[in-house]
Structure formats: C-alpha cells, structure tokens
Amino acid sequence: MAPSSNSGAPTVLLVAHGTRDPRGVAAIGDLADAAASRTGAPVRVAFVDVLGPTPDEVLADAPGPVLVVPVFLASGFHVHTDVRGAAERSGRADVVVAPALGPDPALARLLADRVAEAGPCDAVILAAAGSSDLRAIADIETAATQLAEHTGAAVSTAYVATGTPRVPDAVQRARAAGADRVVVATYLLAPGLFHSRLADAGADVVTAPLLSAGGTARVADLVAERHAAHLDSARSTR
C-alpha cells in the first residue's frame, strides 16, 4: 500500500465483507492503495467474514486515531453489528466509524455511467447482494432512486442471494411487461460468485462490479471524502 505522506492523518481502516475469490481480495487491496494515495494516510484492511484479519485484530494494534470506513453498499447487520461492534469492543476512544460507502450519489453517478455505456435499454434492474436487514433494504431502494435520478429511467431492485425478487425473476418480469432490452446495473463492489451468477440472469447486459473498469479510482475518491469529512469534524470540535 502507498506510504503515508501526512503523519498527522488518522489511520484509515477499510472493513469489507470478505471473499474466497482472489479477484475480490485484490480489488479491495487496490482500493486501499488508491485511498492511501488520495488521503496521504496509512490505510489498512480488515474483513468481517471468510478471511482475515478481522476488524478486532487490526484495531488491537493500529496506531491511532483510526477512522473506520465500512466498505459496504448498504448498512445492515455487518455494518451495525460487526463493524460498529468491533469499534466498541476495542475500548478505544480514538476510533471513529464513518458512514458506509453506499448509498451515495457518487456511486449512483458511477452506475449511471455504466448503464449509459450499455446502450439504449427498456428496463434497468439494480442488482444487489441482498439482506435480511430492513435497514439495508431501505439503503438499496435509496440507491435505486438515486440511479433513476441520474439515468432518467425507471429502476427496479432485485437480489442475488437474499431477498426477493431474485434477479432472474426481475428480468423475466421486465420481459413480460414488454421490455426488449434489459440492463442489470451491478450494485456489487468486486468480482466473485455473486457477480458470476448475474451472467445467467437473462439480461442483455450486466454491468461490471464497481471496483473494476476504472471504478476503483472513483470509489477511492469517496473514501477520501469520508476521510476529509472526518478531519473537518475533528477540527471543528477542537
């Protein structure tokens, strides 16, 4: 990861879900490097599932202060329980948890660009991993609304793993309603199992995950915004 050029900056801890797919792990590493370059801060990575290190392990020895940035596109169980729980368990007063990356207008603009690159379409389906947490579902609906505002098209939501409708069902429903060309806007961060499932959903185009095809730089800009907002808040309370 890029070295810090600002010794007074807080350590940034990016906390992601975790995956067995090496492409997904590499994508988070690339995001960390890009975020370090933009913030001038030391950036570390932790995962809440599948692989380590865990947030608890990193917070046990990370130099403070620490800004924890949840690398999630919606705030459900993992953000509210795993990420915030780790911050609380650390017992550290110098740990601050920033808002999750999504939903955010910056991500909606990135998704809108991907949809535009896909060409004309009759239906847009925002495909998310899904969640049993109603707070996360509300965030995904917000992301769909933001995407609709940027594309001018109606956007429906569907899920890859948890929740209904599942993406293939949503595509079939769009076809039944008369849509000739259906685009699935991928609301996933990195390549992996969930994105590979979308290829079989029956859509005409499935956009790339956000951390690909030039998206990493734009997501890193969003991390930098979280970092700058934290610094502004810290200065205002001195």
MOGISUL-V367422 format. One record per residue. N is the residue number from 1. NEAR is the number of other ideal C-beta (glycine too) atoms within 10 Angstrom. Layout:
N,NEAR ; N,NEAR
This chain:
1,15 ; 2,16 ; 3,8 ; 4,16 ; 5,11 ; 6,11 ; 7,8 ; 8,9 ; 9,19 ; 10,23 ; 11,20 ; 12,26 ; 13,27 ; 14,24 ; 15,28 ; 16,28 ; 17,21 ; 18,17 ; 19,21 ; 20,10 ; 21,16 ; 22,10 ; 23,14 ; 24,25 ; 25,19 ; 26,13 ; 27,25 ; 28,23 ; 29,14 ; 30,18 ; 31,28 ; 32,23 ; 33,15 ; 34,22 ; 35,27 ; 36,24 ; 37,16 ; 38,19 ; 39,26 ; 40,17 ; 41,23 ; 42,21 ; 43,28 ; 44,22 ; 45,20 ; 46,25 ; 47,21 ; 48,24 ; 49,12 ; 50,13 ; 51,15 ; 52,13 ; 53,14 ; 54,17 ; 55,30 ; 56,16 ; 57,12 ; 58,22 ; 59,24 ; 60,13 ; 61,8 ; 62,22 ; 63,10 ; 64,13 ; 65,16 ; 66,22 ; 67,26 ; 68,27 ; 69,25 ; 70,27 ; 71,29 ; 72,24 ; 73,23 ; 74,26 ; 75,22 ; 76,24 ; 77,14 ; 78,23 ; 79,23 ; 80,16 ; 81,12 ; 82,21 ; 83,26 ; 84,16 ; 85,15 ; 86,23 ; 87,19 ; 88,11 ; 89,12 ; 90,19 ; 91,8 ; 92,15 ; 93,8 ; 94,13 ; 95,21 ; 96,16 ; 97,20 ; 98,19 ; 99,14 ; 100,23 ; 101,25 ; 102,27 ; 103,23 ; 104,20 ; 105,14 ; 106,16 ; 107,22 ; 108,25 ; 109,15 ; 110,23 ; 111,26 ; 112,22 ; 113,17 ; 114,23 ; 115,22 ; 116,13 ; 117,12 ; 118,19 ; 119,10 ; 120,8 ; 121,22 ; 122,16 ; 123,23 ; 124,26 ; 125,27 ; 126,26 ; 127,28 ; 128,28 ; 129,23 ; 130,22 ; 131,22 ; 132,10 ; 133,19 ; 134,9 ; 135,13 ; 136,26 ; 137,19 ; 138,15 ; 139,23 ; 140,25 ; 141,16 ; 142,15 ; 143,25 ; 144,24 ; 145,14 ; 146,22 ; 147,26 ; 148,17 ; 149,13 ; 150,17 ; 151,19 ; 152,7 ; 153,15 ; 154,11 ; 155,24 ; 156,16 ; 157,22 ; 158,26 ; 159,22 ; 160,23 ; 161,13 ; 162,15 ; 163,18 ; 164,9 ; 165,15 ; 166,18 ; 167,27 ; 168,17 ; 169,14 ; 170,24 ; 171,26 ; 172,15 ; 173,16 ; 174,25 ; 175,16 ; 176,8 ; 177,9 ; 178,8 ; 179,18 ; 180,11 ; 181,15 ; 182,23 ; 183,28 ; 184,29 ; 185,28 ; 186,24 ; 187,28 ; 188,21 ; 189,29 ; 190,25 ; 191,20 ; 192,20 ; 193,13 ; 194,23 ; 195,23 ; 196,12 ; 197,16 ; 198,22 ; 199,10 ; 200,10 ; 201,20 ; 202,17 ; 203,27 ; 204,16 ; 205,16 ; 206,25 ; 207,26 ; 208,15 ; 209,22 ; 210,25 ; 211,26 ; 212,19 ; 213,13 ; 214,11 ; 215,22 ; 216,20 ; 217,13 ; 218,16 ; 219,24 ; 220,22 ; 221,14 ; 222,22 ; 223,25 ; 224,19 ; 225,16 ; 226,20 ; 227,22 ; 228,12 ; 229,13 ; 230,20 ; 231,16 ; 232,10 ; 233,11 ; 234,13 ; 235,8 ; 236,7 ; 237,6 ; 238,4
